[in-house]
Amino acid sequence: MAGQVTRRETLALAGTALAALTIPAAAQTAAPIKIGFSMALSGGLAGGGKAALLAYQIWAVEVNAKGGLLGRKVELVHYDDQSNPSGVPSIYTKLLDIDKVDLLLSGYATVPTAAAMPIVIQRKKMILSLFALAANDEHKYNRYFQLQPNGPQAKYELSKGFFDIAATLNPKPQTVAMVGADAEYSILALQGARENAKKAGIKIVYDRTYPPSQVDFAPIVRAIKATNPDLLFIASYPPDSTGMITSIHEIGFAARMVGGGMIGLQFAAIKQKLGPMLNNVLCYDLYVPEPTMKFPGTEELLKRYRERAAQAGVDPIGIYIPPFAYAEVQILEDAIKTVGSLDDGKLAEYIHKTTFKTVVGDIKFGDRGEWAEPRVLYVQYQGIVGNDVEQFKQPGKQVILYPPRFKSGELKGPFVSMKN
């Protein structure tokens, strides 16, 4: 089937110092609690999927070292969905029918989560989702919870910061171009961006999608350039984000603001590849090392993650996905301990009514399982010099412009490509 078995996580990360941790005897006397999920370990989403998996593994080893949950060790059962939604339904069927997992997590990102939802709902399972945009807006399933801080109006909130920042420009921007992949995430993000542009009174002069398999972005950038927009909003997946930024610089493009809902710019490999080409790009993010954004436990988690990242072959910075993946299983751990059961309904009921303290701050969920209060950041890359990835661990390189309570600097503009 499309998602082939990669490995089954049991006690520790093979080949790392974590494997030396011993499991207390009490946690070995009962069958393990199996937590099942698909994960993008290959394909375009693998950079995020591998980082999320390492965060889950760190948590599982730590929990097992303390005796497990309900007197049972935790076992992670996962399959590679290859960043392809077509194999996700069969993965979740296998997890439930053959592996007999107790609890479910989603894969990383919107598309695999959306593909899993029909089975999850049919089986009445609870699912904690990692970075899925508005995946429950249609279903309104009451056992779904989402760890990306989009808030109750997810598809609108993702671009709200972009247009709120644009509103501060003088003179006011008159036109915007919009572009994104013809896939679940980008379609939803562009829907929200259209509404936010309309509210701001900004005319849309270009609004197109491209096939998910698109590799040549030069024709798209040329078409956008011909419309001479004040703003360019891009809703893209990691390979597309790299292609769009590269083409923008190769062709020569200028606008008052460029960026938006670009997935991938948060990953170390793409930051390193693009380097100074990122300067003045304005993009959504979730956590950056700015002095205005400090939560108890975040830096300690990142230290543990980074100690293992190189050997695991994952993102060496880890500030985008790992803290939220770890918070996801922190919430699951809290719920299991408090409820004293693995019953999906009881766990969901508890999660709905509880505010959780996590490594990414306090989290409370709304009625559709989104964060009750949004916390999507908009950051601008500033002062990037060369391609050294270490600079992105420092403050001042990803300056927070939105929301106001986390603001750490001022907008620099306009965006002008290196060719101009």
Buried (B, 14 or more C-beta within 10 A) or exposed (E): EBBEEEEEBBBBBEEBEBEEBEBBEEBBEEEBBBBBBBBBBBBBBBBBBBBBBBBBBBBBBBBBBEBBBBEBBBBBBBBBBBBBBEBBBBBBBBBBEEBEBBBBBBBBBBBBBBBBBEBBBEBEBBBBBBBBBBBBBEBEBBBBBBBBBBBBBBBBBBBBBBBBBBBEBEEEBEBBBBBBBBBBBBBBBBBBBBBBBEEBEBEBBBBEBBEBEBEEBBEBBEEBBEEEBBBBBBBBBBBBBBBBBBBBBBBEBBBBBBBBBBBBBBBBBBBBBBBEBBBBBBBBBBBBBBEEBEBEBBEEBBEBBBEBBEEBEBBBBBBBBBBBBBBBBBBBBBBBEEBEEBEBBBBBBBBBEBEBBBBBBEBEBBEBBBBEEBBBBBBBBBEBEEEEBEBBBEBEBBBBBBBEEBBBBEBBBEBBBEEE
